[in-house]
Amino acid sequence: MYLNKITALILIVLFSSPAQAFWFQERREQKQMLADAKAAYEQGDYRNAIFITQEFLLKNAGKHNAKGAYLLIGNSYKALGE
């Protein structure tokens, strides 16, 4: 019974508005950083694409979209001939 109350309390806290707002804000920031890096890459600004992507990875290493970020860095270095 005690464990159920604790579990319920944890679920309420996790799914409360501030927790969700934090989660969705973080996701928006992640998407925006990757979009900025891709835009820089597409414009031929490979150094800036690398910089933005490295900043993204510092904040989001190990997350599900990190694979695409590593690919973008690799492609940027390749475009620079490095």
Secondary structure, 3 states (H helix, E strand, C coil): CHHHHHHHHHHHHHCCHHHHHHHHHHHHHHHHHHHHHHHHHHCCCHHHHHHHHHHHHHHHCCCCCHHHHHHHHHHHHHHHCC
